[in-house]
Amino acid sequence: MSGLLKDQRVLVVGRGGGMARAVAVAARDAGARVVAAGRDRDGLADAYAGEPDIIAERVDLTDEESIAALGRRLDGVDHVVSTASARARGQLADLDRDKVRTSFDTKVIGPLMLAKHLAPRMRDGGSITLFSGVAAAKIAVGTLAVAITNGAVEVLARSLALELAPIRVNAISPGVVDTGAWDEFGDQGKAAYFARIRGRNPAGRIGTTGDIADGVLFAMTSPFLTGTTLHVDGGEPLT
């Protein structure tokens, strides 16, 4: 995909690893100049040390002024991708109000504010890509807060696509992907969970960060795609 994003600037909000890193590197390899932004600018700078055409910036999605300041510093961007999340897993009786609020603040309200402050600075042909997740499409006990957060992201993408047109806005909905997000299960728990998902997924495997990055590149570079959610999930909602 070399050259698809030649001389374009792509903002990727998220960590220095996992899906965010895969997206940042894929966009760079497609010719873009990438700004990787998150709360820990120094950590991001270390994570991308030695990677040409990827620079680190600071932004806190729970702080609107931080988002506005980033927009002023960039003063021009072609594509915005927000991979940031703060999960609030658990059954209803165990959910913590503050964690649920932080989940919405990070994954829904933060990207809404990104659109507010970055869209006016976007060049012709620009796009915004948000991150939902398979929990919105496959309801399961224990993922209530994750599901409603992801569902709100998909509504946000459709709403922004209409209001910000011709800027294109889409959402990516990853399935189970092998990132650090599942490390809290422990080695054995993670292996057992992955085996269970792999055994029932129509795709017959666990997703990779590269799968997700390919979906994001498609969303960024497809001029007739807007207001939709791309389900890069191995067919998990079908099971």
N, C-alpha and C positions, 0 to 999 in steps of 0.2 A: 504493500500500500504506500510505498515511498512516493512522496510528492503530493498526496491528496490534500494535505494541509500546508503546503509550501507557503512560507512567509506569513502564516497566520499565527495569532496569539491565542493560546488556550489556557484558561484558568482551571486548575483542578484542585478542589477543596477536599482535604482528607488527610489521612496519615501518610507516613513515608514508606509504608509497606502495603501488602495486600492488594485490594482492587484499585485503590488510588494510585499506587505506584505503577501497576500494570497499565492503567489508562494514561498516566503521564508519559511513560516510556513509549507506549504505542503512538501517542500523538506526536511526540518528538521524532520518532522514527518515520512518521508520515510527513515530516517537514515542518512541523510547528515549533514555535518558540513557546515553551511551557512555563507557566508560573504555578508552582505547587504551594498552596497556602493552607495554614492551619494554626492552631493556638501556639504550638511549639515551633517557632521559626528556626531556632538553632538546631533542634532535632531534625527538622526537615532538611536544613542545609547539610547536616552530616549525612543524612540518608541518601541525598542526591549528589554528594561530593564525587567528582569525577565524571558525572553525567553531563555532557555538553548540552547547552540550550535548555536546561531546566534550572530555574532559579527559585529560591524560597522566599515566601512572604508570610506575614502574620495576619490572621483573621480569626475572630471568635464569633461563630454563628449565633451565639446567644447574646451578642452585644451589637445593636444596630450601628452605633457610631464606629465600631471597629470595621464593620462592613462598608460603611460610607467612606471611611478613610482609605480602605484598600482601593475602592473605586477611584478615588481622587489620585492615588499614587499610580495606578495603572494607566488611567486616562486613555482608554482604548483597548478593546478586546474583541475577538471574533467568536469565541465559544466559551461557555461556562459549564463546568461539570461539578456537581456536588455529590460526593460519595459519603459524606460525614453521617454518622449515626450514633445514637446512644440508646442501647437496648434496655427495655424493661420487661424481662421475661418473668413468667410465673402465673399461677392461677389467680383468679379474682381475689380470693381472701388474702393472698400474700403480696398483692401489688402495693408498691410504695408510691404515694401521690407525687412526691418530688421527682422520683425516677421517671414516672410517666410524663410529667410536665417537661422534664429535661429531654426526653425522647422526642416529644412534639417540637420543642424549641429548636433542637438540633437538626431534625430531619424535615420539618415542615415550615415552621416560622422562619428559621434561618435562611433556607433557600428562597422563601418568599421575599425576604429583605435583600438577598443577593440580586434577585430579579429587579427589585425596586431601584437599587443603586447602580447595577451594572448594565441593565438594558439600555438606558439612555446613552451609554458610552459604547454600545456595540456597533460594529460596522455592518454594512450590507451583507446579507447572507449568513448572519449570525445565528447561533443556536444556544439553547440551554438544555442540559440533560440532567435530570434528577434521578435519585435512586429510591425505588420502592423495594419490594421483596416478595418472595413466594408466599409468605404468611398471609398476605392479603387475598390471595387466590385460593389457598388451601387452608381452610379454617381448622384449627386443632386446639384442644385444651392445653393451656400453658403458654400460648402465644397471643393472648388477647390484646395486650397493649402494643405488641409488635404489629399485629394485623391491622389494627385501626390506624396506627401511625402510617404504615405503608399504604393503606387505602386512601388516606388523606393526601399523600404525595401524588397519587395518580389523579385525583380530582384537581389538585393544584396544577399539575402539568396541563390538563385539558383547559382549565380556566385561563392560565397564562398564555397558552397557545392562541386563544381567541383574542385576549386583550392586548397582547404584545405583537400580534401579526404585523409585518411579515417575519419577525423573529420566530424561529421554530422552537417549540418546546416539547420535549418528550421525556418519558420515564423509562428506566431500565429496571426490570424485576428479576434479580438473580435468584436461582435456586440455591441448593446447598453447594457451597464452593469451599474448597480446601484453603482456608485462610486461618489466621489466629483466632477468629471469632469463636471457634469450637474448642479451643484449648482448655476452657474452664471445665469441660467434661472429664478431663484426665485422659491419659493415653489409651487406656482400655475402653473407657466410655466413648471417646471419640471414634475409635476404631469400630466399635460395635454399632454406633449410630451411622457411620459412613457405610458400613456393610448393609445395614437395613435399608438405607436410602438407595444404595447402588442396586440392591436386589429387586426393588420395585419400580425404579425409574424406567420409563420406556427407553431412554438413552443408554441405560445400563452402566452408568458411571457417575462419579462425582464431578462437579464442574471445576474448572480452573480459572484463575484470574485472567488468563489470556482469552478464554471464552467471553468473559464479560467485557474486556477491553475491545474485542472485535465488535461487540454489539454497540458499544459507545461510539466507536469510529463510524459505524454505519449510521447511527442517529445524527452524528455531527455533519456527515458529508452527503446525506440524502436530501436533496432539495424539495422533494415532494412528500416528506414525512414530517408530520407535526400533530400534536395533540393525542399521541398514542402511547401505549406502554408495550415495550418489547419484552417478552417473557423468555429470558435466557435461563431456563430452569430444568432442562432435561425431560420435560413433560410431567414433572412432579404433580401438578394440580389434577392430572388425569387419573391418578391412582387413588 
